[in-house]
Amino acid sequence: MSFEAYVLTAAGAPLERQSLELASLAEHQAVVEVEACGLCHTDLAYARGEVAPRHALPLVLGHEIVGRVVAAGGAHEALVGARVLVPAVLPCGSCDFCRAGRGNACPKQKMPGNDVHGGFATHVTLPAAPLVPLTDVPPSVDPRHLAVVADAVSTAYQAVVRAGLVAGDVAFVVGAGGVGGYVIQIARALGARVVAIDVEASRLALVAAHGAEYGVVVGDRPPKEIRKEVHRLAADWGVPSLRYRVFECSGTPKGQTLAFTLLAPAATMVQAGYCASPVELRLSNLMAFDATVHGTWGCPPEAYPAVLDLIYSGRVALAPFVEHAPLSEVNGILDDMANHRLTRRVVFDPRR
């Protein structure tokens, strides 16, 4: 069976539309007909050659996938016909990491558009076991929007879990677009008070309607000045620093420096954004503050039902943060992303 895909053939080159052949289906695999695939900054990094994918080129990018199973091997045949969400991290399910509930750190994990061909295509072949069936999707939710759950929303959820956030905490979210926008919504849904920090006032205006009580435009302000402002705010709210939860979601050197500066005695920080550039930090602050910094990567598939419940119940909104585009426009939209012209997460329709 052949399928259409937009293929990265060389770093920095435009994606090429090609007709490819599906490989023979293994017992543990399923073929998903792609209904929607989100665009992530990771895709841009691979396309521009800023980061090398683990799979040798040529490679089909795209790791935020929703579609229907059209074929499945062995014990997974019951999935045929089901609409599924493809987790961005597909763990093996049997190693020490997976058994410990840390499947998102599984050393054998497969990531669509990185380890294997991804969703910038009409069809994709993937391990069947981690696929998440999408049943009982309420009429208020466009199933295509659920593509962003595969990474942007589930990564945000996992970051909040890693932080140990509970009701009454204060969440300082550095970077209010993409993952940060969903961290804001999830933290608020779980009962935290939320401070959003971003370089763009327009992003702050959007998240103000979706959970952020207070916004800070970074501008040229030094990190210590912002630290003083938001710590004073938390004190006015009566929240001690041991309940500060700092989320770095910008994936920029300045954002990482700012987030680290926001730490205080017994506070917790989670690094959720990715940046290839080195950052100079004084790690002794962790000792002096008895503070904690966590990394976070993806989200284990078993956590996806909790993420979907937040969306289905209306506590986390997708539509205001998503826009649709034909996959045929992928190269122009990659340019828009590179030049910071996108204001929402783009979800591609591979049938257009």
C-alpha positions in Angstrom: 0.0 0.0 0.0 1.3 3.4 -0.9 0.8 6.7 1.1 1.6 10.3 0.6 4.0 12.2 2.9 6.1 15.3 3.2 9.6 14.1 3.7 12.7 15.8 5.2 15.5 14.7 2.8 18.3 17.0 4.0 18.7 19.4 6.9 17.6 22.9 5.8 15.8 21.7 2.7 12.1 22.1 2.1 10.0 19.0 2.8 9.3 17.1 -0.3 6.0 15.5 -1.2 6.6 11.8 -1.9 4.7 8.6 -2.5 6.0 5.9 -0.2 5.2 2.3 0.4 4.1 1.0 3.8 6.4 -1.7 5.1 5.0 -5.2 6.0 3.0 -5.0 9.2 4.6 -6.6 12.2 2.6 -8.4 15.0 3.1 -5.5 17.4 2.3 -2.7 15.0 -0.7 -0.8 13.7 -1.3 1.4 10.6 -3.0 4.7 11.4 -4.7 6.8 8.8 -3.8 10.3 9.9 -6.7 12.8 10.4 -4.6 15.5 12.0 -1.0 16.2 13.0 0.2 19.2 15.0 3.3 21.2 14.3 5.9 21.5 17.1 9.1 23.6 17.5 10.9 20.3 17.6 9.8 19.7 13.9 11.3 23.0 13.0 14.5 22.2 14.8 14.8 19.0 12.8 13.9 20.6 9.5 16.4 23.4 10.0 19.2 21.2 11.1 19.4 22.7 14.6 18.9 19.2 16.1 19.6 15.9 14.4 16.7 13.3 14.6 17.7 9.8 15.7 16.4 8.3 12.4 18.7 8.9 9.4 17.2 11.1 6.7 15.0 10.9 4.7 12.4 11.1 7.5 8.7 12.0 7.8 8.3 14.5 10.6 5.4 15.0 13.0 4.6 13.6 16.4 1.2 15.0 17.4 -1.1 12.6 15.7 -4.8 11.7 15.7 -6.2 9.2 13.3 -8.0 5.9 12.7 -6.5 2.5 12.8 -6.9 0.8 9.4 -4.7 -2.3 10.1 -3.2 -3.9 13.1 -1.2 -7.0 13.9 -1.9 -10.0 16.1 -3.6 -9.2 19.4 -4.2 -5.6 18.4 -6.8 -6.3 15.6 -9.6 -5.0 17.9 -8.2 -1.5 17.3 -9.1 -1.5 13.6 -11.6 1.2 13.0 -10.9 3.0 16.3 -9.9 6.7 16.4 -6.7 6.9 18.4 -4.3 9.4 19.8 -0.7 8.6 19.2 1.5 9.4 22.2 4.6 11.4 21.3 6.6 9.0 23.4 6.0 5.3 22.7 7.6 3.3 25.4 8.5 -0.4 25.2 6.2 -1.2 28.1 8.4 -3.9 29.6 11.7 -2.4 30.8 12.7 -1.3 34.3 11.7 2.3 33.5 8.3 1.3 32.2 7.6 -0.9 35.1 8.4 1.9 37.5 5.9 4.2 35.8 8.6 6.2 34.0 7.8 5.1 30.5 8.5 8.6 29.2 12.2 7.9 30.0 12.2 4.5 28.5 15.6 3.9 26.7 13.8 1.9 24.0 11.1 4.5 23.4 10.1 5.4 19.8 9.1 9.0 18.9 7.2 9.5 15.7 9.1 12.0 13.5 12.3 11.2 15.3 12.9 7.5 15.7 10.4 6.4 13.1 8.4 8.1 10.4 5.8 10.5 11.7 2.5 12.1 11.0 3.2 14.6 8.1 1.6 11.9 6.0 -1.7 10.2 5.1 -0.7 7.0 7.0 1.9 6.0 9.7 2.9 2.6 11.0 3.6 2.6 14.8 3.7 0.3 17.8 0.1 -0.6 18.7 0.2 -1.1 22.4 0.7 2.5 23.5 -2.1 3.9 21.2 -4.8 5.7 23.2 -8.4 5.0 21.9 -10.5 8.2 21.8 -13.9 7.1 23.0 -16.8 9.3 24.1 -15.3 12.5 22.7 -18.0 15.2 23.6 -19.6 17.2 20.8 -17.9 20.3 22.2 -14.4 19.0 21.3 -13.1 18.8 17.7 -11.3 15.4 17.6 -8.7 16.9 15.3 -7.7 19.3 18.1 -6.8 16.4 20.2 -3.7 16.0 18.1 -2.0 18.6 20.3 -2.6 16.4 23.4 0.1 14.1 22.1 2.8 16.5 23.1 1.8 20.1 24.0 -0.9 19.3 26.5 0.4 16.0 27.8 3.9 17.4 28.3 2.4 20.3 30.2 0.4 17.8 32.4 3.5 15.7 33.1 5.4 18.9 34.0 2.7 19.8 36.5 2.8 16.2 37.9 6.6 16.4 38.2 6.3 19.6 40.1 4.0 18.0 42.7 1.6 20.9 42.3 -1.5 20.9 44.5 -4.3 23.4 45.2 -3.1 26.5 46.8 0.4 26.5 45.2 1.6 29.4 43.1 2.7 28.5 39.5 5.2 30.9 37.9 5.1 30.0 34.2 7.9 31.4 32.0 6.7 31.2 28.4 3.0 31.4 27.9 2.7 30.0 24.4 2.5 26.3 23.4 3.3 24.1 26.4 3.3 27.0 28.7 -0.3 27.9 27.8 -1.4 24.5 28.8 0.7 24.4 32.0 -1.3 27.6 32.9 -4.6 26.0 32.3 -3.8 22.7 34.0 -2.3 24.4 37.1 -5.4 26.6 37.4 -7.7 23.6 36.9 -5.9 21.8 39.8 -6.4 24.8 42.1 -3.1 26.8 41.8 -2.8 30.5 41.5 -1.0 31.3 38.2 1.5 34.0 37.2 2.3 34.1 33.4 5.6 35.6 32.2 6.3 36.2 28.5 7.9 38.5 26.0 4.6 39.0 24.1 1.7 40.9 25.6 -0.7 39.2 23.2 0.1 35.8 24.6 -0.5 37.1 28.1 -3.9 38.5 27.0 -4.9 35.1 25.7 -3.9 33.2 28.8 -5.5 35.8 31.1 -8.8 34.4 29.9 -7.7 30.8 30.5 -6.2 30.7 34.0 -3.5 33.3 34.5 -4.4 35.7 37.3 -1.4 37.9 36.7 0.9 38.6 33.7 4.4 40.0 33.4 5.8 41.3 30.1 9.6 40.6 30.3 10.8 43.4 27.9 14.3 44.5 28.9 13.7 44.0 32.6 16.5 42.2 34.5 15.5 38.8 36.0 16.0 40.0 39.6 13.5 42.8 39.1 10.9 40.3 37.9 11.7 38.0 40.7 11.0 40.8 43.2 7.7 41.6 41.6 6.3 38.1 41.5 7.6 37.1 44.9 5.9 40.1 46.4 2.7 39.1 44.7 2.9 35.6 46.1 3.5 37.1 49.6 0.5 39.3 49.2 -1.5 36.1 48.3 -0.2 34.5 51.5 1.7 31.7 49.8 5.1 30.7 51.2 8.0 30.0 48.9 7.9 26.3 49.6 4.7 26.3 47.5 6.3 28.0 44.6 6.2 25.9 41.4 8.3 27.4 38.6 7.8 26.2 35.0 10.3 27.0 32.3 8.4 26.6 29.1 10.0 29.1 26.7 12.9 26.9 25.7 15.2 30.0 25.5 18.4 30.9 27.3 16.8 34.0 28.8 13.8 32.1 29.9 15.9 29.5 31.6 17.9 32.1 33.4 14.8 33.9 34.5 13.1 30.7 35.7 16.2 29.7 37.8 16.3 33.2 39.2 12.7 32.8 40.5 13.7 30.0 42.8 13.4 30.6 46.5 13.7 28.6 49.7 12.2 25.1 49.3 10.8 26.0 45.9 10.5 23.6 42.9 11.3 24.3 39.3 10.5 22.1 36.3 12.4 22.5 33.0 9.9 21.8 30.2 11.3 23.8 27.3 14.2 22.8 25.1 17.1 24.9 24.1 20.3 23.8 22.4 22.3 26.7 23.7 24.2 26.5 27.0 23.1 28.6 29.9 25.3 29.9 32.8 23.7 29.3 36.2 24.9 29.4 39.8 23.9 25.9 40.9 24.9 26.7 44.5 21.5 28.4 44.6 19.9 25.0 44.9 22.0 24.3 47.9 21.4 27.7 49.5 17.7 27.5 48.9 17.3 23.8 49.5 15.4 24.0 46.2 14.6 21.3 43.6 14.8 21.3 39.8 13.3 18.6 37.7 13.6 17.8 34.1 10.5 16.5 32.2 10.2 14.7 28.9 6.9 13.7 27.3 4.3 11.9 29.2 3.7 8.2 29.9 0.7 6.9 27.9 -1.1 5.7 31.0 -1.5 9.4 32.1 -3.4 10.4 28.9 -6.9 9.5 30.2 -6.4 12.1 33.0 -5.3 14.7 30.4 -8.3 13.9 28.2 -10.7 14.2 31.2 -9.5 17.7 31.8 -10.4 18.6 28.2 -13.6 16.7 28.0 -14.8 18.3 31.3 -14.1 21.8 29.9 -11.3 22.6 32.4 -8.7 22.8 29.7 -9.6 24.5 26.3 -7.9 23.6 23.0 -9.8 25.6 20.4 -8.5 29.1 21.3 -4.9 27.8 20.9 -5.3 25.8 17.7 -5.6 26.7 14.0 -6.0 24.4 11.0 -4.0 24.2 7.8 -3.5 21.9 4.8 -0.4 19.8 5.0 0.4 21.0 1.5 1.3 24.4 3.2 3.8 22.9 5.6 6.9 24.6 4.2 5.4 28.1 4.3 4.2 27.5 7.8 7.6 26.2 8.9 8.9 29.6 7.7 6.2 31.4 9.6 7.2 29.5 12.8 10.9 30.3 12.3 10.0 34.0 11.9 7.7 34.0 15.0 4.6 34.8 12.9 2.4 32.0 14.4 0.1 32.8 17.3 -1.5 29.4 17.7 -0.5 25.8 17.4 -1.0 24.6 13.8 -2.7 21.3 13.2 -2.3 19.9 9.7 -4.9 18.0 7.6 -2.8 15.5 5.5 -5.7 15.0 3.2 -5.4 18.6 1.9 
